[in-house]
Amino acid sequence: MKNQAKEKTKENLNGESQNTTSKIDAIKELIFGENIQAYNSEFEGVKADILAKKEELQNLISTVESELLQNIDTLSTDINIRITDLENSVNDKLDNLDNKKVNRKLLSELFIKLGEKISD
């Protein structure tokens, strides 16, 4: 019973607020009339301009994003090539050091053999 009364009250309130809203709109139309229509058309123009600028900015952002990704890709490839070149250079220098460095054990064995040959 109470729920039905609340629902009727809401309906009445909703109905009255709708009537009030439509009355207010009618009064606005009478008082402002053409001015509101001019403002509405101007706002629509501004809205369309904003949407066009937004789309233009989104296109520019996606263009810049693709260019950045391409530049990052190129830079990554360049860095990988340089790292590979450095690794090869370090390996070559290590190989040269191994060739220049004499193994102490081998050198001691050679000296022992040389000493034995001299003593013979």
Backbone as a printed PyTorch tensor [residue, N CA C, xyz], in Angstrom:
tensor([[[  0.8170,  -1.1760,   0.0000],
         [  0.0000,   0.0000,   0.0000],
         [  0.8700,   1.2520,   0.0000]],

        [[  1.8500,   1.2700,   0.8810],
         [  2.7430,   2.4180,   0.9530],
         [  3.5530,   2.5500,  -0.3360]],

        [[  3.9690,   1.3870,  -0.9030],
         [  4.7450,   1.3940,  -2.1420],
         [  3.9420,   1.9960,  -3.2840]],

        [[  2.6320,   1.6740,  -3.3370],
         [  1.7840,   2.2280,  -4.3970],
         [  1.6520,   3.7330,  -4.2350]],

        [[  1.5530,   4.1880,  -3.0340],
         [  1.4350,   5.6280,  -2.7780],
         [  2.7180,   6.3360,  -3.1880]],

        [[  3.8680,   5.7080,  -2.8860],
         [  5.1510,   6.2980,  -3.2660],
         [  5.2880,   6.3610,  -4.7760]],

        [[  4.8650,   5.2850,  -5.4730],
         [  4.9580,   5.2610,  -6.9290],
         [  4.0700,   6.3380,  -7.5420]],

        [[  2.8420,   6.5160,  -7.0140],
         [  1.9600,   7.5550,  -7.5310],
         [  2.5530,   8.9390,  -7.2870]],

        [[  3.1730,   9.1110,  -6.1340],
         [  3.7990,  10.3900,  -5.8170],
         [  4.9370,  10.6660,  -6.7960]],

        [[  5.7370,   9.6480,  -7.0800],
         [  6.8280,   9.8100,  -8.0370],
         [  6.2760,  10.1390,  -9.4110]],

        [[  5.2110,   9.4460,  -9.7960],
         [  4.6160,   9.7250, -11.1030],
         [  4.0990,  11.1500, -11.1470]],

        [[  3.4340,  11.5700, -10.0890],
         [  2.9190,  12.9300, -10.0510],
         [  4.0600,  13.9320, -10.0830]],

        [[  5.0790,  13.6450,  -9.2850],
         [  6.2230,  14.5530,  -9.2720],
         [  6.9010,  14.5630, -10.6360]],

        [[  7.0770,  13.3930, -11.2320],
         [  7.6770,  13.3300, -12.5560],
         [  6.8140,  14.0520, -13.5750]],

        [[  5.5360,  13.8540, -13.5060],
         [  4.6240,  14.5180, -14.4350],
         [  4.6710,  16.0260, -14.2510]],

        [[  4.6900,  16.4800, -13.0400],
         [  4.7470,  17.9120, -12.7730],
         [  6.0800,  18.4850, -13.2100]],

        [[  7.1830,  17.7720, -12.9820],
         [  8.4770,  18.3000, -13.3880],
         [  8.5720,  18.3470, -14.9080]],

        [[  7.9230,  17.3840, -15.5790],
         [  7.9210,  17.4210, -17.0430],
         [  7.1030,  18.6010, -17.5310]],

        [[  5.9610,  18.8340, -16.9140],
         [  5.1390,  19.9760, -17.2980],
         [  5.8840,  21.2690, -17.0150]],

        [[  6.5600,  21.3260, -15.8720],
         [  7.3160,  22.5180, -15.5000],
         [  8.4560,  22.7430, -16.4870]],

        [[  9.1380,  21.6560, -16.8530],
         [ 10.2350,  21.7650, -17.8000],
         [  9.7290,  22.2510, -19.1480]],

        [[  8.6470,  21.7100, -19.6160],
         [  8.1170,  22.1400, -20.9100],
         [  7.6290,  23.5860, -20.8480]],

        [[  7.0850,  23.9990, -19.7120],
         [  6.6610,  25.3950, -19.5550],
         [  7.8610,  26.3230, -19.5640]],

        [[  8.9380,  25.9110, -18.8840],
         [ 10.1500,  26.7260, -18.8510],
         [ 10.7390,  26.8400, -20.2520]],

        [[ 10.7510,  25.7330, -20.9930],
         [ 11.2530,  25.7650, -22.3640],
         [ 10.4190,  26.6990, -23.2320]],

        [[  9.1090,  26.6820, -23.0470],
         [  8.2280,  27.5580, -23.8190],
         [  8.4920,  29.0180, -23.4820]],

        [[  8.6940,  29.3130, -22.2060],
         [  8.9900,  30.6890, -21.8010],
         [ 10.3270,  31.1380, -22.3650]],

        [[ 11.3340,  30.2540, -22.2980],
         [ 12.6470,  30.5800, -22.8810],
         [ 12.5080,  30.8850, -24.3590]],

        [[ 11.7410,  30.0770, -25.0530],
         [ 11.5490,  30.2540, -26.4940],
         [ 10.8890,  31.6010, -26.7830]],

        [[  9.9070,  31.9640, -25.9770],
         [  9.2270,  33.2460, -26.1760],
         [ 10.1490,  34.4310, -25.9090]],

        [[ 10.9120,  34.3460, -24.8240],
         [ 11.7690,  35.4750, -24.4350],
         [ 12.9840,  35.5910, -25.3530]],

        [[ 13.6950,  34.4670, -25.5340],
         [ 14.9630,  34.5340, -26.2550],
         [ 14.8280,  34.1670, -27.7310]],

        [[ 13.9230,  33.2880, -28.0680],
         [ 13.6030,  32.9050, -29.4340],
         [ 14.7880,  32.7760, -30.3630]],

        [[ 14.9570,  33.7750, -31.2220],
         [ 15.9860,  33.7360, -32.2680],
         [ 17.3940,  33.7410, -31.6820]],

        [[ 17.5950,  34.4130, -30.5510],
         [ 18.9250,  34.4470, -29.9390],
         [ 19.3920,  33.0500, -29.5650]],

        [[ 18.5080,  32.2620, -28.9830],
         [ 18.8750,  30.8980, -28.5960],
         [ 19.2150,  30.0810, -29.8320]],

        [[ 18.4480,  30.2400, -30.8850],
         [ 18.7300,  29.5040, -32.1210],
         [ 20.0750,  29.9250, -32.6900]],

        [[ 20.3810,  31.2260, -32.6300],
         [ 21.6770,  31.7030, -33.1160],
         [ 22.8030,  31.1390, -32.2640]],

        [[ 22.5920,  31.1580, -30.9350],
         [ 23.6070,  30.5960, -30.0480],
         [ 23.7830,  29.1040, -30.2900]],

        [[ 22.6830,  28.4050, -30.4660],
         [ 22.7520,  26.9640, -30.7280],
         [ 23.5110,  26.6820, -32.0150]],

        [[ 23.2350,  27.4470, -33.0640],
         [ 23.9420,  27.2080, -34.3210],
         [ 25.4190,  27.5610, -34.1860]],

        [[ 25.7000,  28.6180, -33.4210],
         [ 27.1030,  28.9810, -33.2010],
         [ 27.8080,  27.9000, -32.3880]],

        [[ 27.1330,  27.3840, -31.3630],
         [ 27.7180,  26.2970, -30.5680],
         [ 27.9230,  25.0460, -31.4170]],

        [[ 27.0050,  24.7570, -32.2970],
         [ 27.1530,  23.5970, -33.1900],
         [ 28.3590,  23.7940, -34.1070]],

        [[ 28.5320,  25.0300, -34.5940],
         [ 29.7000,  25.3240, -35.4340],
         [ 31.0000,  25.1450, -34.6710]],

        [[ 31.0300,  25.6460, -33.4430],
         [ 32.2140,  25.5010, -32.6030],
         [ 32.4590,  24.0280, -32.2920]],

        [[ 31.3920,  23.3000, -32.0170],
         [ 31.5100,  21.8660, -31.7320],
         [ 32.0710,  21.1210, -32.9360]],

        [[ 31.5670,  21.4510, -34.1310],
         [ 32.0660,  20.8030, -35.3440],
         [ 33.5360,  21.1430, -35.5670]],

        [[ 33.9040,  22.4030, -35.3040],
         [ 35.2980,  22.8180, -35.4590],
         [ 36.1960,  22.0820, -34.4740]],

        [[ 35.7330,  21.9440, -33.2420],
         [ 36.5020,  21.2230, -32.2220],
         [ 36.6740,  19.7590, -32.6230]],

        [[ 35.6020,  19.1520, -33.1210],
         [ 35.6950,  17.7450, -33.5530],
         [ 36.6580,  17.5930, -34.7140]],

        [[ 36.6460,  18.5630, -35.6470],
         [ 37.5700,  18.5040, -36.7860],
         [ 39.0130,  18.6450, -36.2980]],

        [[ 39.2420,  19.5710, -35.3780],
         [ 40.5940,  19.7540, -34.8300],
         [ 41.0320,  18.5180, -34.0550]],

        [[ 40.0870,  17.9030, -33.3290],
         [ 40.4010,  16.6870, -32.5850],
         [ 40.8300,  15.5810, -33.5360]],

        [[ 40.0910,  15.4190, -34.6230],
         [ 40.4350,  14.3840, -35.6000],
         [ 41.7930,  14.6800, -36.2460]],

        [[ 42.0330,  15.9540, -36.5440],
         [ 43.3180,  16.3410, -37.1250],
         [ 44.4620,  16.0480, -36.1630]],

        [[ 44.2580,  16.3520, -34.8810],
         [ 45.2830,  16.0600, -33.8770],
         [ 45.5110,  14.5570, -33.7170]],

        [[ 44.4340,  13.7780, -33.7670],
         [ 44.5890,  12.3280, -33.6600],
         [ 45.3760,  11.7830, -34.8490]],

        [[ 45.1070,  12.3210, -36.0450],
         [ 45.8700,  11.8940, -37.2180],
         [ 47.3400,  12.2720, -37.0670]],

        [[ 47.5860,  13.4800, -36.5810],
         [ 48.9620,  13.9220, -36.3750],
         [ 49.6590,  13.0560, -35.3300]],

        [[ 48.9590,  12.7260, -34.2690],
         [ 49.5290,  11.8750, -33.2190],
         [ 49.8730,  10.4980, -33.7670]],

        [[ 48.9800,   9.9320, -34.5630],
         [ 49.2710,   8.5920, -35.1060],
         [ 50.4260,   8.6520, -36.1060]],

        [[ 50.5430,   9.7570, -36.8610],
         [ 51.6740,   9.9060, -37.7850],
         [ 52.9790,  10.0000, -37.0080]],

        [[ 52.9920,  10.8230, -35.9730],
         [ 54.1960,  10.9800, -35.1490],
         [ 54.5410,   9.6620, -34.4610]],

        [[ 53.5210,   8.9530, -34.0010],
         [ 53.7510,   7.6690, -33.3380],
         [ 54.4050,   6.6690, -34.2900]],

        [[ 53.9100,   6.6010, -35.5140],
         [ 54.4900,   5.6540, -36.4710],
         [ 55.9200,   6.0570, -36.8350]],

        [[ 56.1770,   7.3690, -36.9540],
         [ 57.5390,   7.8200, -37.2390],
         [ 58.4660,   7.5000, -36.0790]],

        [[ 57.9970,   7.6960, -34.8550],
         [ 58.8170,   7.3730, -33.6850],
         [ 59.1240,   5.8830, -33.6130]],

        [[ 58.1180,   5.0660, -33.8720],
         [ 58.3530,   3.6160, -33.8500],
         [ 59.3550,   3.2110, -34.9180]],

        [[ 59.2580,   3.8340, -36.0860],
         [ 60.2070,   3.5330, -37.1600],
         [ 61.6150,   3.9770, -36.7630]],

        [[ 61.7410,   5.1660, -36.1710],
         [ 63.0500,   5.6480, -35.7310],
         [ 63.6290,   4.7700, -34.6300]],

        [[ 62.7860,   4.3270, -33.7190],
         [ 63.2490,   3.4380, -32.6510],
         [ 63.7310,   2.1190, -33.2430]],

        [[ 63.0080,   1.6150, -34.2220],
         [ 63.3980,   0.3720, -34.8890],
         [ 64.7500,   0.5330, -35.5700]],

        [[ 64.9230,   1.6420, -36.2850],
         [ 66.1870,   1.9100, -36.9770],
         [ 67.3270,   2.0390, -35.9720]],

        [[ 67.0750,   2.7660, -34.8920],
         [ 68.0910,   2.9430, -33.8630],
         [ 68.4570,   1.6110, -33.2240]],

        [[ 67.4560,   0.7800, -32.9590],
         [ 67.7100,  -0.5350, -32.3710],
         [ 68.5860,  -1.3860, -33.2850]],

        [[ 68.2760,  -1.3580, -34.5780],
         [ 69.0780,  -2.1120, -35.5390],
         [ 70.5070,  -1.5960, -35.5700]],

        [[ 70.6630,  -0.2590, -35.5790],
         [ 71.9920,   0.3450, -35.5970],
         [ 72.7890,  -0.0250, -34.3480]],

        [[ 72.1270,   0.0080, -33.1950],
         [ 72.8090,  -0.3480, -31.9440],
         [ 73.2140,  -1.8170, -31.9550]],

        [[ 72.3500,  -2.6840, -32.4560],
         [ 72.6930,  -4.1090, -32.5220],
         [ 73.8960,  -4.3460, -33.4280]],

        [[ 73.9490,  -3.6250, -34.5420],
         [ 75.0930,  -3.7610, -35.4560],
         [ 76.3640,  -3.2930, -34.7640]],

        [[ 76.2920,  -2.1600, -34.0730],
         [ 77.4780,  -1.6410, -33.3820],
         [ 77.9280,  -2.5840, -32.2650]],

        [[ 76.9860,  -3.1520, -31.5470],
         [ 77.3420,  -4.0960, -30.4750],
         [ 78.0320,  -5.3230, -31.0650]],

        [[ 77.4940,  -5.8110, -32.1750],
         [ 78.1110,  -6.9710, -32.8350],
         [ 79.5210,  -6.6380, -33.3010]],

        [[ 79.7020,  -5.4430, -33.8680],
         [ 81.0380,  -5.0170, -34.3030],
         [ 81.9960,  -4.9280, -33.1180]],

        [[ 81.5230,  -4.3850, -31.9920],
         [ 82.3650,  -4.2940, -30.7990],
         [ 82.7310,  -5.6810, -30.2640]],

        [[ 81.7620,  -6.5900, -30.2610],
         [ 82.0480,  -7.9510, -29.8070],
         [ 83.1040,  -8.6030, -30.6880]],

        [[ 82.9570,  -8.4370, -31.9950],
         [ 83.9470,  -9.0060, -32.9180],
         [ 85.3230,  -8.3860, -32.7010]],

        [[ 85.3610,  -7.0690, -32.4770],
         [ 86.6340,  -6.3900, -32.2490],
         [ 87.2970,  -6.8860, -30.9600]],

        [[ 86.5100,  -7.0280, -29.9080],
         [ 87.0560,  -7.5180, -28.6310],
         [ 87.5570,  -8.9540, -28.7930]],

        [[ 86.7940,  -9.7830, -29.4850],
         [ 87.2270, -11.1730, -29.7000],
         [ 88.5130, -11.2310, -30.5190]],

        [[ 88.6290, -10.3800, -31.5410],
         [ 89.8640, -10.3470, -32.3380],
         [ 91.0550,  -9.9200, -31.4880]],

        [[ 90.8560,  -8.9140, -30.6420],
         [ 91.9520,  -8.4500, -29.7870],
         [ 92.3340,  -9.5170, -28.7690]],

        [[ 91.3320, -10.2410, -28.2540],
         [ 91.6460, -11.3290, -27.3150],
         [ 92.4180, -12.4470, -28.0150]],

        [[ 92.0500, -12.7510, -29.2530],
         [ 92.7900, -13.7620, -30.0160],
         [ 94.2270, -13.3190, -30.2440]],

        [[ 94.4200, -12.0400, -30.5650],
         [ 95.7740, -11.5240, -30.7730],
         [ 96.5850, -11.5840, -29.4840]],

        [[ 95.9470, -11.2780, -28.3520],
         [ 96.6550, -11.3610, -27.0780],
         [ 97.0600, -12.7990, -26.7760]],

        [[ 96.1890, -13.7530, -27.0850],
         [ 96.5260, -15.1590, -26.8490],
         [ 97.7180, -15.5640, -27.7010]],

        [[ 97.7740, -15.0640, -28.9270],
         [ 98.8940, -15.3930, -29.8070],
         [100.1800, -14.7260, -29.3350]],

        [[100.0870, -13.5260, -28.7950],
         [101.2860, -12.8100, -28.3510],
         [101.7660, -13.3240, -26.9950]],

        [[100.8510, -13.7290, -26.1740],
         [101.2050, -14.1920, -24.8400],
         [101.7700, -15.6000, -24.9330]],

        [[102.8470, -15.7970, -24.2660],
         [103.4770, -17.1110, -24.2770],
         [103.0190, -17.8730, -23.0420]],

        [[102.6680, -19.1190, -23.2650],
         [102.2430, -19.9800, -22.1850],
         [103.4560, -20.2970, -21.3090]],

        [[103.3810, -20.0020, -19.9980],
         [104.5220, -20.1950, -19.0890],
         [104.9200, -21.6630, -18.9920]],

        [[103.9350, -22.5110, -18.9740],
         [104.2470, -23.9420, -18.8780],
         [105.0000, -24.3920, -20.1140]],

        [[104.5300, -23.9620, -21.2870],
         [105.2030, -24.3260, -22.5330],
         [106.6160, -23.7440, -22.5620]],

        [[106.7560, -22.4990, -22.1120],
         [108.0650, -21.8550, -22.0940],
         [109.0220, -22.5940, -21.1410]],

        [[108.5190, -23.0050, -19.9800],
         [109.3870, -23.7310, -19.0300],
         [109.8170, -25.0710, -19.6080]],

        [[108.9030, -25.7520, -20.2970],
         [109.2690, -27.0230, -20.9250],
         [110.3160, -26.8070, -22.0190]],

        [[110.1820, -25.7420, -22.7750],
         [111.1740, -25.4420, -23.8160],
         [112.5380, -25.1460, -23.1970]],

        [[112.5500, -24.3850, -22.0900],
         [113.8150, -24.0870, -21.4330],
         [114.4560, -25.3640, -20.8710]],

        [[113.6400, -26.2530, -20.3260],
         [114.1730, -27.5180, -19.8010],
         [114.7780, -28.3250, -20.9240]],

        [[114.0700, -28.4330, -22.0530],
         [114.5990, -29.1700, -23.2000],
         [115.8720, -28.5160, -23.7220]],

        [[115.8750, -27.1740, -23.7610],
         [117.0680, -26.4610, -24.2220],
         [118.2270, -26.7250, -23.2640]],

        [[117.9250, -26.6870, -21.9480],
         [118.9830, -26.9770, -20.9590],
         [119.5040, -28.4000, -21.1070]],

        [[118.6360, -29.3510, -21.3590],
         [119.0570, -30.7440, -21.5310],
         [119.9180, -30.8980, -22.7740]],

        [[119.5710, -30.2100, -23.8380],
         [120.3460, -30.2790, -25.0740],
         [121.7420, -29.6510, -24.8740]],

        [[121.7490, -28.5560, -24.0950],
         [123.0290, -27.9040, -23.8680],
         [123.9300, -28.8040, -23.0060]],

        [[123.3530, -29.4600, -22.0180],
         [124.1500, -30.3240, -21.1510],
         [124.6180, -31.5880, -21.8590]],

        [[123.9720, -31.9730, -22.9110],
         [124.3830, -33.1970, -23.6430],
         [125.5630, -32.8880, -24.4580]]])
